[in-house]
Amino acid sequence: MAEPATSEKSRIIDQGIEKGAENLTPEHIEEVITRMLKSEGGARLKTYVETCVHCGLCSDACHFYLSFDKDPRYSPAGKVKQTIAQVVKKKGRVSADFIKKAAEISYTECNVCRRCAMYCPFGIDVAYMMLFMRRICHLLGVTPQYIQDTAHSHSVTFNQMWIREDEWIDTLQWQEEEAQDEIPTLRIPLEKEGADIMYSVIGPEPKFRAQLIYQAAIIMNAAGINWTMPATPGWDNSDMCMYTGDTEMMARLKRSHFETAMRLKVKRIVMGECGHAFRSVYDMGNRAIGWKMPPIPIVHAIEFYYELLKSGKIKVAGKYKPPVTLHDPCNIVRGRGLHEMYRYVADALCENVVEMYPNREHNFCCSAGGGIINCGPPFKNKRVDGNRVKAKQIFDAKTRGAKTVIAPCHNCHGGLEDIILHNELGMELKFLADIIYEVMEKPE
């Protein structure tokens, strides 16, 4: 494994942050922060900020801290101390330069993965505080350019890739035709009312990973599932607005997603392999709307695959032979507890599973989640260098025989792909659906 160069904390110029900060005045900063602390801060934020005793027990939980030579500025407590703690302490009387620094830290140096919360003796949720800091930056108009562009796409088209309605329908029909070469009777049902399942995906699938829609259609067909996909906005379950701090747009996106499913009168929603989107629909988005629970049950692809394999609706013709290792996406493992279902599925599909160490809820983040990969090229090197610890995890699994990394999450794929290439690890990267499609029995 090529050893990544040690990175020092350096200034990265991002036009979204720089241009946004140019318009700030001390009065406007104080007014927005004061309003936020009164309306959305409350006891939870105050308790977290005042409870932290900077003991440092959270530090070794953070891949940025470990990867940047244990620089205390990258520790979870250090990031809090440099950002939201100062905001609270100074009651919003901070400068535009402070906001620029706080934006870079909160958006690009914390994946809001919540690993640190597992090791804090007080259970302080640093991710919540970083998201609160992002919320303030959003309201001040100081957001990294690339992720803000994605949020703009959401606000206009209700999908993150600016895909028009006719392009979405064309992609589904194209994948249906491709799959019919393999199974002539296969259909991707559009707008089917009363189906058992509405299958939803994230915007990059029709744009860059259309084969995943193809594979989903094969799996649904082979399992005899009564399913449908919507032809209208509401099909994209992704949500970068959740990570920019645009709570209002996050709520609109989730309402559109659930209302589409309710309009189709489906029994439940099955999501593709994505972690952040799942966090949005089962944890943050529904609460932003004001719903205690989603109006329609929603499950992640791992849960769905577990059901199909355990019930025998999908049968394995021959297990995947190359040894695999498992990456645990933060939002579906630490956030949802799907680690054992994930391993049941992997064991059912693969001959040899080589665990990373640590694993399950203790596994390290991919360094792409939390919106960091969506902050774009200016921060790529920091993101990749900031996860040398993940590269070492993968390299260790490789020395014990693993040849393929499974990552059931889109952002994890992007982050791990960069880490594998940068560190010359020579590992193959797959979704669970890739392997299911390869090893399953298909209809004649």
VOGU-3710 file (C-alpha; in Angstrom, 3 decimals, decimal comma):
1> maepatseks> 0,000/0,000/0,000  1,369/3,393/-0,975  1,616/5,563/2,143  -0,423/8,760/1,741  1,411/11,988/2,389  0,700/13,565/5,759  -1,519/16,599/5,220  -1,307/19,769/7,249  -4,365/21,865/7,966  -4,283/24,424/5,145
11> riidqgiekg> -6,609/26,982/3,670  -8,773/25,711/0,820  -10,520/28,309/-1,301  -14,166/27,489/-2,024  -16,219/30,047/-3,907  -19,429/29,232/-2,075  -17,799/29,947/1,269  -15,763/32,958/0,102  -18,515/34,744/-1,840  -21,113/34,035/0,810
21> aenltpehie> -18,935/35,494/3,549  -18,345/38,703/1,561  -21,959/39,719/2,155  -21,896/39,249/5,920  -21,997/41,987/8,515  -21,484/41,550/12,273  -25,079/42,644/12,849  -26,506/40,072/10,422  -24,371/37,256/11,852  -25,473/38,055/15,403
31> evitrmlkse> -29,136/38,365/14,400  -29,221/34,990/12,609  -27,340/33,163/15,347  -29,444/34,691/18,126  -32,606/33,658/16,316  -31,271/30,121/15,789  -30,175/29,674/19,393  -33,614/30,733/20,612  -35,758/28,900/18,065  -33,864/25,671/17,267
41> ggarlktyve> -31,074/25,408/19,845  -32,798/24,859/23,135  -31,701/22,697/26,028  -30,140/19,944/23,918  -27,511/22,187/22,336  -26,809/24,048/25,575  -26,442/20,786/27,510  -24,054/19,266/24,986  -21,846/22,370/24,795  -21,699/22,832/28,555
51> tcvhcglcsd> -21,298/19,121/29,380  -18,223/18,497/27,212  -15,169/18,521/29,513  -12,685/18,049/26,627  -11,514/14,736/28,095  -10,450/13,541/24,637  -12,045/10,099/24,878  -13,834/10,810/21,596  -10,586/11,540/19,742  -9,538/8,018/18,781
61> achfylsfdk> -13,027/7,426/17,374  -12,468/9,998/14,600  -10,747/8,953/11,380  -9,731/12,555/10,639  -7,947/12,822/14,001  -6,191/9,470/13,606  -5,283/10,071/9,956  -3,872/13,561/10,518  -1,310/12,400/13,090  -3,629/12,952/16,063
71> dpryspagkv> -3,772/16,697/15,512  -6,133/17,866/18,310  -7,821/20,330/15,942  -9,343/17,339/14,132  -10,650/15,647/17,278  -14,441/15,785/17,710  -14,123/17,916/20,860  -11,608/20,135/19,075  -13,989/20,709/16,181  -16,780/21,611/18,606
81> kqtiaqvvkk> -14,481/23,978/20,493  -13,507/25,757/17,249  -17,087/26,164/16,006  -20,416/25,904/17,806  -18,954/26,259/21,309  -17,576/29,673/20,324  -20,900/30,644/18,780  -22,733/29,852/22,023  -20,077/31,374/24,261  -19,955/34,665/22,327
91> kgrvsadfik> -23,730/34,735/21,754  -23,314/35,163/18,021  -20,780/37,979/18,166  -18,354/36,361/15,756  -16,702/37,578/12,561  -17,187/36,632/8,913  -13,743/34,996/8,978  -14,876/32,866/11,905  -17,946/31,760/9,925  -15,749/30,794/6,961
101> kaaeisytec> -13,536/28,679/9,207  -16,547/27,152/10,968  -18,116/26,285/7,597  -15,009/24,472/6,385  -14,696/22,519/9,634  -18,353/21,547/9,944  -18,919/20,708/6,252  -15,593/19,105/5,283  -13,858/17,815/8,427  -16,721/15,892/10,044
111> nvcrrcamyc> -18,734/13,142/8,369  -21,394/13,398/11,101  -20,956/9,630/11,376  -21,641/9,565/15,140  -18,829/7,120/15,884  -17,470/9,536/18,486  -20,797/9,546/20,367  -20,271/5,837/21,132  -17,122/6,624/23,112  -18,148/9,857/24,841
121> pfgidvaymm> -18,757/9,126/28,568  -21,673/11,570/28,484  -23,141/10,442/25,153  -22,645/13,863/23,544  -23,796/13,875/19,908  -21,087/15,836/18,104  -22,810/15,175/14,771  -25,862/17,097/15,995  -23,671/20,066/16,907  -21,868/20,031/13,550
131> lfmrrichll> -25,215/19,896/11,734  -26,400/22,813/13,879  -23,314/24,763/12,818  -24,066/23,916/9,186  -27,631/25,135/9,686  -26,307/28,512/10,838  -23,908/28,673/7,877  -26,758/27,854/5,477  -28,922/30,638/6,877  -25,972/33,020/6,494
141> gvtpqyiqdt> -25,448/31,904/2,879  -21,990/30,419/3,519  -22,061/26,906/2,050  -19,495/25,005/-0,084  -20,323/25,600/-3,728  -20,648/22,036/-4,994  -23,011/20,770/-2,318  -25,070/23,959/-2,608  -25,402/23,342/-6,363  -26,800/19,906/-5,523
151> ahshsvtfnq> -29,269/21,473/-3,086  -30,342/23,890/-5,842  -31,021/20,923/-8,128  -33,181/19,382/-5,401  -35,152/22,602/-5,009  -35,866/22,908/-8,740  -36,337/19,322/-9,944  -36,798/17,325/-6,695  -33,769/15,208/-7,632  -30,105/15,925/-7,108
161> mwiredewid> -28,967/15,393/-10,713  -31,331/17,839/-12,491  -33,005/14,959/-14,346  -36,168/15,950/-16,204  -39,340/13,860/-15,889  -39,091/12,577/-19,460  -35,424/11,620/-18,962  -36,332/9,653/-15,831  -39,065/7,721/-17,663  -36,784/7,141/-20,673
171> tlqwqeeeaq> -34,109/5,662/-18,392  -36,555/3,218/-16,830  -37,837/2,140/-20,228  -34,260/1,762/-21,488  -33,347/-0,467/-18,535  -36,532/-2,478/-19,058  -35,574/-3,109/-22,691  -32,040/-4,084/-21,679  -33,340/-6,526/-19,067  -35,798/-8,044/-21,578
181> deiptlripl> -32,808/-9,356/-23,541  -32,254/-11,575/-20,518  -35,858/-12,143/-19,393  -38,271/-11,355/-22,276  -41,356/-11,054/-20,041  -39,748/-8,617/-17,581  -41,394/-5,243/-16,947  -40,535/-2,248/-14,816  -44,074/-1,266/-13,791  -44,642/2,501/-13,752
191> ekegadimys> -47,392/4,164/-11,708  -48,930/0,836/-10,700  -51,521/1,578/-8,046  -51,804/-0,720/-5,032  -48,482/-2,525/-5,484  -46,850/-4,160/-2,483  -43,651/-2,151/-2,991  -42,583/1,194/-4,398  -38,900/0,927/-5,240  -37,032/4,208/-4,831
201> vigpepkfra> -33,481/5,166/-5,747  -31,144/8,148/-5,500  -30,540/10,593/-8,338  -27,114/9,276/-9,421  -28,579/5,843/-10,307  -30,339/6,894/-13,525  -27,495/9,305/-14,260  -24,404/7,164/-13,597  -25,381/3,710/-12,281  -28,368/2,665/-14,376
211> qliyqaaiim> -27,203/-0,961/-14,137  -28,459/-0,964/-10,538  -32,003/-0,315/-11,789  -31,524/-3,142/-14,291  -30,365/-5,466/-11,496  -33,251/-4,436/-9,221  -35,705/-5,278/-12,013  -34,155/-8,744/-12,426  -34,273/-9,361/-8,656  -37,908/-8,205/-8,366
221> naaginwtmp> -38,914/-10,330/-11,335  -37,142/-13,461/-10,088  -38,652/-13,053/-6,609  -42,171/-12,548/-7,987  -42,594/-9,167/-6,276  -45,636/-6,983/-6,932  -43,810/-3,672/-7,341  -43,786/-0,317/-9,061  -41,699/2,797/-9,628  -43,132/6,315/-9,869
231> atpgwdnsdm> -43,018/8,357/-13,069  -43,276/11,695/-11,274  -41,013/13,772/-9,009  -40,724/12,057/-5,664  -38,766/9,103/-7,029  -35,398/10,410/-5,739  -34,886/9,608/-2,058  -31,506/11,361/-1,764  -31,183/14,521/0,297  -28,136/16,798/0,324
241> cmytgdtemm> -30,321/19,566/1,761  -30,209/17,607/5,023  -26,447/18,126/4,991  -26,362/21,748/3,858  -28,634/22,764/6,728  -31,632/23,555/4,517  -34,225/21,964/6,793  -37,126/23,527/4,880  -36,107/21,930/1,568  -35,341/18,626/3,302
251> arlkrshfet> -38,919/18,562/4,580  -40,283/19,317/1,074  -38,229/16,483/-0,424  -39,393/13,924/2,112  -43,007/15,035/1,851  -42,826/14,617/-1,932  -41,303/11,140/-1,548  -43,916/9,893/0,910  -46,845/11,575/-0,866  -45,817/9,864/-4,104
261> amrlkvkriv> -45,960/6,496/-2,329  -49,316/7,385/-0,738  -50,726/8,469/-4,103  -49,771/5,073/-5,530  -51,347/3,339/-2,484  -48,345/1,043/-2,032  -47,913/-1,023/1,121  -44,305/-0,003/1,738  -41,223/1,649/0,238  -38,021/-0,283/-0,483
271> mgecghafrs> -34,945/1,875/-0,913  -31,866/1,086/-2,935  -28,446/0,803/-1,328  -27,927/4,275/0,099  -27,122/5,334/3,645  -27,657/9,091/3,768  -31,031/8,841/2,025  -32,127/6,248/4,565  -31,060/8,568/7,401  -33,154/11,284/5,825
281> vydmgnraig> -36,358/9,306/5,422  -36,376/7,372/8,689  -34,631/9,771/11,052  -34,421/13,428/10,065  -36,763/14,157/7,155  -39,934/12,774/8,716  -39,258/14,735/11,913  -38,656/17,919/9,906  -42,167/17,514/8,515  -43,507/16,915/12,010
291> wkmppipivh> -44,307/13,216/11,664  -43,386/10,974/14,571  -43,255/8,013/12,198  -43,352/7,812/8,381  -46,880/7,345/6,972  -45,735/4,301/4,983  -43,246/1,683/6,250  -39,840/2,027/4,629  -36,974/-0,488/4,537  -33,411/-0,375/3,308
301> aiefyyellk> -32,218/-2,732/0,581  -30,322/-4,827/3,154  -33,574/-5,583/5,005  -35,277/-6,402/1,717  -32,495/-8,725/0,537  -32,531/-10,434/3,946  -36,269/-11,121/3,533  -35,850/-12,445/-0,016  -33,000/-14,797/0,875  -34,456/-16,026/4,158
311> sgkikvagky> -37,868/-16,723/2,606  -36,326/-18,491/-0,383  -37,801/-16,054/-2,910  -34,252/-15,569/-4,182  -32,143/-18,698/-4,510  -28,374/-18,773/-4,894  -27,160/-20,846/-7,841  -23,521/-20,754/-6,721  -21,826/-18,548/-4,157  -19,506/-15,668/-5,065
321> kppvtlhdpc> -16,011/-17,156/-4,917  -13,513/-14,282/-4,391  -13,100/-13,537/-0,660  -14,936/-10,360/0,328  -14,659/-7,858/3,147  -17,555/-5,761/4,439  -17,675/-2,010/4,854  -20,350/-0,960/7,366  -22,091/2,248/6,229  -22,632/4,563/9,208
331> nivrgrglhe> -26,269/5,449/8,616  -27,543/1,897/8,233  -25,307/0,203/10,790  -24,676/2,671/13,614  -27,853/4,514/12,650  -30,196/1,576/12,037  -28,539/-1,546/13,419  -28,557/-3,626/10,225  -25,104/-5,152/10,764  -26,292/-8,706/11,468
341> myryvadalc> -28,811/-8,710/8,598  -25,981/-7,443/6,386  -23,786/-10,365/7,440  -26,592/-12,872/6,940  -26,948/-11,621/3,358  -23,184/-11,614/2,747  -22,774/-15,131/4,144  -25,671/-16,380/2,015  -24,094/-14,950/-1,148  -20,341/-15,326/-0,623
351> envvemypnr> -18,063/-18,291/0,057  -15,616/-16,391/2,234  -16,195/-13,213/4,271  -13,081/-11,581/5,752  -14,051/-9,078/8,436  -12,434/-5,681/8,784  -11,274/-4,777/12,289  -12,970/-3,108/13,990  -16,309/-3,968/12,387  -20,081/-3,572/12,696
361> ehnfccsagg> -21,004/-0,401/14,627  -17,319/0,153/15,437  -16,248/0,226/11,788  -14,725/3,459/10,499  -16,583/5,816/8,151  -15,788/5,939/4,427  -14,982/9,685/4,750  -17,429/10,493/1,934  -20,710/10,528/3,864  -22,273/13,430/5,691
371> giincgppfk> -22,148/15,461/2,466  -18,352/15,696/2,403  -17,902/14,025/-0,984  -20,595/16,380/-2,307  -18,454/19,374/-1,311  -16,531/18,520/-4,439  -12,991/18,607/-5,851  -11,604/21,416/-3,644  -11,801/19,115/-0,629  -11,029/15,751/-2,237
381> nkrvdgnrvk> -7,412/15,492/-1,066  -8,347/16,409/2,493  -11,128/13,812/2,420  -8,883/11,020/1,110  -5,852/11,875/3,251  -8,244/12,224/6,176  -9,006/8,518/6,044  -5,668/6,758/6,122  -7,194/4,667/8,907  -9,795/3,262/6,483
391> akqifdaktr> -7,103/2,532/3,930  -5,247/0,555/6,602  -8,434/-1,363/7,465  -8,898/-2,366/3,827  -5,204/-3,158/3,389  -5,295/-5,395/6,469  -8,320/-7,280/5,074  -6,451/-7,665/1,787  -3,435/-9,207/3,544  -5,844/-11,788/4,981
401> gaktviapch> -7,101/-12,721/1,531  -9,956/-10,309/0,696  -10,196/-9,348/-2,959  -13,552/-7,524/-3,044  -14,956/-4,787/-0,820  -18,753/-4,769/-0,440  -20,281/-1,383/0,361  -24,104/-1,174/0,306  -24,169/2,637/0,005  -23,553/5,073/-2,853
411> nchggledii> -21,495/7,682/-1,008  -19,440/4,897/0,559  -18,725/3,623/-2,944  -17,466/7,032/-4,023  -15,322/7,468/-0,932  -13,893/3,946/-0,911  -13,175/4,067/-4,634  -11,043/7,177/-4,083  -9,279/5,595/-1,098  -8,583/2,350/-2,981
421> lhnelgmelk> -7,199/4,179/-6,032  -5,181/6,729/-4,027  -3,550/4,020/-1,922  -3,095/1,576/-4,831  -4,919/-1,169/-2,948  -6,070/-3,024/-6,064  -9,415/-4,111/-4,591  -12,698/-4,589/-6,450  -15,688/-2,656/-5,087  -19,270/-3,941/-5,308
431> fladiiyevm> -22,817/-3,311/-4,127  -24,771/-6,222/-2,666  -27,061/-6,077/-5,720  -24,042/-6,644/-7,985  -23,344/-9,918/-6,192  -26,992/-10,995/-5,902  -27,426/-10,507/-9,646  -24,262/-12,520/-10,327  -25,062/-15,536/-8,129  -28,868/-15,814/-8,103
441> ekpe> -30,989/-18,312/-9,980  -32,727/-16,444/-12,824  -35,961/-17,398/-14,569  -35,544/-19,374/-17,753
//
